[in-house]
Amino acid sequence: MAVIRNDWTKEEISEIYNTPLMELIYRAQTVHRDHHETGEVQVCTLLSIKTGGCSEDCAYCPQSARYDTDVNAQKMMPREMILASAERAKEAGSTRFCMGAAWRSARKTKDFDKVLDVVSEIADMGLEVCATLGMLDDDQARKLKEAGLYAYNHNLDSSEDFYKKIITTRSYDDRLDTIKKVQDNDISVCSGGIIGMGETHEDRIGLLYTLSNLDKHPESVPVNALIAVEGTPMENQPKVPSWDMARMIATARILMPESMVRLSAGRVRMNFEEQALCFMAGANSIFTGEKLLTTDNNELEEDMHMFELFGLKPRPAYKNAKPEHVPEVVAE
């Protein structure tokens, strides 16, 4: 089995990343088979529980209040609607339920208390609960852990150098600080990035360098292809080629053998053959359901057909989870 390393150099990563694609996928698939069950895919559902009106200026995001998009600011979704969505997700086969709120930082209001309540109730359903609420302080991370949160998503988006070109309202170190707070409170980290924003291959390598050299690899690494939304500064960016997604996924798989690597945003624009290439490259996690926060996602029936066609099966909740990450309600 591949040795788990947290000391990769950029030169080593560049050599892997630039391997001829078929050889790279073969190598990644070999690593994948050593660390994961073949054909097993984590099925996740993502729900926007507080949409739009964000004060950040992330150039790719239609939820920013700074851009004129079709996304309108809304209040936090009622508790009953969130829980009903979680129930439907579980019935449809999801084992992880992710909640996203368009906040720069997690609120220190009753809205945060509402999040804690629904985290506890969804954890009681047997689902892995994930949230992405912006930056956290240590007290908020601790409360989320106590409520039953299993994972926290906080993407690094790109390399540190390119990050400065697409976001000015927070720093790369802000991102890393929140990841550290999450890890310090024994919550598993979900962190990846987006390709297709105009970054170079060196920027993509830089992102993978940072992720793979964290003290602990992220439990989940989403690889997103930009969905260019009208009204954002990136509205005219071209579609990301599927082989670029496969190259990123394969390199991530080799660098972080035990992590779940998620074929995330952009999958809706891929046909079955392109998705198959990404699964062969080491992807073993997807989002299913009609929306990814505010952008379209693959239809459930289509995904069920793909699973049957490829012989894929859903990964059980909490499989191979580190004991310190499992909520007490589940551990008991």
VOSESE-798825 format. One record per residue (C-alpha): residue number from 1; x, y, z. Coordinates in pm, whole numbers. Example, Ala and Ser with C-alpha at 12.3 -4.5 7.8 and 13.67 -1.06 7.14 Angstrom:
! VOSESE-798825
1 1230 -450 780;
2 1367 -106 714;
***
This chain:
! VOSESE-798825
1 0 0 0;
2 111 357 -70;
3 284 527 221;
4 88 822 362;
5 310 1127 324;
6 274 1488 435;
7 607 1605 297;
8 551 1616 -79;
9 761 1863 -275;
10 622 2070 -561;
11 874 1903 -790;
12 744 1556 -699;
13 383 1666 -744;
14 462 1829 -1077;
15 622 1507 -1200;
16 312 1309 -1102;
17 69 1567 -1243;
18 251 1579 -1578;
19 264 1201 -1622;
20 98 1093 -1951;
21 -272 1067 -1870;
22 -326 695 -1927;
23 -20 607 -1718;
24 -131 854 -1449;
25 -478 700 -1429;
26 -332 349 -1410;
27 -106 453 -1124;
28 -392 629 -944;
29 -623 330 -986;
30 -355 104 -838;
31 -330 330 -531;
32 -708 351 -511;
33 -751 -27 -506;
34 -499 -55 -222;
35 -695 184 0;
36 -1061 168 -107;
37 -1317 -87 -214;
38 -1348 -93 -591;
39 -1678 46 -719;
40 -1783 194 -386;
41 -1887 560 -408;
42 -1984 797 -129;
43 -2320 954 -218;
44 -2369 1303 -74;
45 -2644 1564 -89;
46 -2576 1938 -61;
47 -2842 2184 53;
48 -2815 2563 63;
49 -2977 2650 397;
50 -2901 3023 367;
51 -2868 3149 10;
52 -2719 3470 -132;
53 -2630 3806 11;
54 -2271 3711 97;
55 -2032 4001 159;
56 -1734 3818 6;
57 -1607 3895 -346;
58 -1516 3541 -460;
59 -1503 3593 -837;
60 -1665 3259 -917;
61 -1960 3280 -679;
62 -2314 3386 -776;
63 -2406 3422 -408;
64 -2190 3732 -364;
65 -2394 4045 -301;
66 -2145 4233 -519;
67 -2256 4067 -843;
68 -2577 4092 -1043;
69 -2687 3729 -1081;
70 -3013 3538 -1064;
71 -2945 3450 -700;
72 -3147 3656 -453;
73 -3062 3687 -85;
74 -3282 3472 136;
75 -3322 3414 507;
76 -3214 3088 664;
77 -3434 2797 563;
78 -3686 2682 827;
79 -3585 2386 1040;
80 -3867 2166 911;
81 -3761 2215 549;
82 -3399 2128 626;
83 -3494 1810 811;
84 -3736 1710 535;
85 -3456 1753 280;
86 -3228 1534 490;
87 -3495 1263 512;
88 -3545 1270 134;
89 -3170 1252 80;
90 -3144 946 302;
91 -3436 778 128;
92 -3267 846 -207;
93 -2949 670 -92;
94 -2727 952 33;
95 -2510 875 335;
96 -2370 1228 383;
97 -2582 1542 413;
98 -2405 1874 363;
99 -2548 2214 455;
100 -2414 2539 315;
101 -2477 2894 433;
102 -2362 3201 238;
103 -2183 3364 527;
104 -1833 3510 541;
105 -1808 3374 893;
106 -2048 3157 1090;
107 -2302 3386 1256;
108 -2299 3452 1628;
109 -2678 3475 1635;
110 -2981 3251 1674;
111 -2916 3128 1320;
112 -2605 2946 1443;
113 -2808 2790 1725;
114 -3056 2669 1461;
115 -2769 2508 1272;
116 -2658 2326 1586;
117 -3012 2194 1640;
118 -3049 2055 1288;
119 -2698 1906 1298;
120 -2801 1703 1604;
121 -3127 1586 1449;
122 -2970 1487 1118;
123 -2690 1301 1296;
124 -2962 1105 1476;
125 -3084 990 1132;
126 -2755 805 1084;
127 -2627 1042 817;
128 -2279 1189 818;
129 -2342 1559 869;
130 -2124 1816 696;
131 -2151 2196 700;
132 -1990 2490 526;
133 -2065 2815 706;
134 -1759 3027 636;
135 -1484 3098 885;
136 -1513 2957 1237;
137 -1368 3049 1572;
138 -1264 2781 1818;
139 -1584 2804 2024;
140 -1803 2758 1716;
141 -1602 2457 1602;
142 -1634 2304 1949;
143 -2012 2356 1953;
144 -2051 2202 1608;
145 -1853 1899 1721;
146 -2067 1862 2034;
147 -2382 1887 1822;
148 -2275 1588 1611;
149 -2105 1742 1309;
150 -1885 1489 1130;
151 -1724 1703 860;
152 -1664 2069 779;
153 -1610 2192 424;
154 -1372 2483 373;
155 -1220 2479 26;
156 -883 2637 -45;
157 -1007 2702 -402;
158 -663 2731 -566;
159 -298 2803 -497;
160 -207 3079 -255;
161 -76 3296 -539;
162 -387 3263 -756;
163 -621 3299 -458;
164 -518 3665 -428;
165 -641 3724 -784;
166 -994 3593 -725;
167 -1068 3687 -363;
168 -972 4003 -172;
169 -1211 3990 124;
170 -1018 3722 311;
171 -673 3569 295;
172 -540 3222 228;
173 -420 3212 587;
174 -781 3276 699;
175 -879 2958 519;
176 -596 2759 670;
177 -676 2894 1016;
178 -1033 2766 998;
179 -911 2425 878;
180 -679 2409 1178;
181 -961 2496 1418;
182 -1176 2223 1263;
183 -899 1964 1298;
184 -817 2076 1654;
185 -1177 2001 1748;
186 -1172 1651 1596;
187 -1403 1733 1305;
188 -1300 1579 975;
189 -1196 1827 706;
190 -1347 1848 359;
191 -1126 2075 147;
192 -1046 2095 -221;
193 -1060 2346 -499;
194 -1192 2467 -832;
195 -1028 2443 -1172;
196 -1118 2642 -1479;
197 -1095 2989 -1322;
198 -803 3098 -1542;
199 -536 2946 -1319;
200 -220 2783 -1454;
201 -121 2420 -1416;
202 133 2543 -1162;
203 -155 2689 -959;
204 -330 2352 -963;
205 -10 2186 -848;
206 20 2451 -576;
207 -329 2369 -447;
208 -248 1999 -431;
209 82 2079 -262;
210 -93 2267 19;
211 -362 2004 70;
212 -125 1708 67;
213 115 1873 312;
214 -140 1956 580;
215 -56 1784 909;
216 -354 1559 841;
217 -485 1502 491;
218 -845 1616 439;
219 -1087 1330 486;
220 -1261 1451 172;
221 -1112 1638 -127;
222 -1369 1789 -366;
223 -1245 1858 -719;
224 -1475 2115 -878;
225 -1493 2237 -1236;
226 -1602 2598 -1256;
227 -1965 2653 -1349;
228 -1940 2995 -1514;
229 -2243 3193 -1397;
230 -2367 3500 -1580;
231 -2310 3814 -1376;
232 -1992 3694 -1206;
233 -1644 3807 -1317;
234 -1586 3454 -1450;
235 -1899 3431 -1663;
236 -1699 3389 -1986;
237 -1459 3119 -1869;
238 -1465 2813 -2100;
239 -1581 2468 -1991;
240 -1314 2258 -1820;
241 -1210 1953 -2028;
242 -1292 1622 -1862;
243 -931 1508 -1894;
244 -823 1804 -1681;
245 -1063 1686 -1411;
246 -929 1332 -1442;
247 -570 1458 -1413;
248 -650 1653 -1094;
249 -840 1362 -943;
250 -568 1109 -1025;
251 -294 1330 -878;
252 -500 1391 -564;
253 -559 1017 -528;
254 -187 940 -544;
255 -92 1219 -301;
256 -373 1148 -51;
257 -446 775 -79;
258 -694 745 208;
259 -898 1058 131;
260 -1235 1051 -41;
261 -1186 1235 -370;
262 -1511 1392 -483;
263 -1609 1450 -845;
264 -1804 1761 -755;
265 -1925 2073 -940;
266 -1916 2040 -1317;
267 -2028 1677 -1322;
268 -2364 1788 -1459;
269 -2189 1882 -1784;
270 -2017 1544 -1820;
271 -2153 1245 -2008;
272 -2124 894 -1865;
273 -1796 826 -2046;
274 -1633 1137 -1899;
275 -1755 1050 -1550;
276 -1626 695 -1592;
277 -1280 836 -1669;
278 -1289 1028 -1341;
279 -1397 722 -1141;
280 -1113 527 -1301;
281 -879 809 -1196;
282 -972 758 -831;
283 -1289 957 -765;
284 -1510 782 -511;
285 -1754 1049 -397;
286 -2026 1252 -571;
287 -2308 1492 -495;
288 -2650 1382 -610;
289 -2972 1582 -608;
290 -3111 1861 -824;
291 -2893 2146 -690;
292 -2534 2216 -579;
293 -2614 2519 -364;
294 -2741 2738 -651;
295 -2628 2560 -969;
296 -2787 2261 -1141;
297 -2677 1908 -1059;
298 -2735 1561 -1205;
299 -3080 1406 -1181;
300 -3116 1122 -927;
301 -3262 884 -1186;
302 -2968 950 -1415;
303 -2722 876 -1136;
304 -2905 555 -1043;
305 -2879 444 -1405;
306 -2508 528 -1407;
307 -2449 330 -1088;
308 -2625 29 -1240;
309 -2437 63 -1568;
310 -2095 92 -1401;
311 -2161 -155 -1120;
312 -2116 111 -852;
313 -2260 95 -503;
314 -2307 356 -225;
315 -2047 367 51;
316 -2196 315 400;
317 -2194 610 637;
318 -1889 638 865;
319 -1703 356 691;
320 -1336 363 802;
321 -1402 684 993;
322 -1143 779 1251;
323 -1294 722 1598;
324 -1232 1081 1707;
325 -1443 1209 1416;
326 -1749 996 1485;
327 -2019 1183 1681;
328 -2094 1040 2025;
329 -2456 970 1929;
330 -2327 738 1656;
331 -2035 591 1851;
332 -2271 482 2124;
***
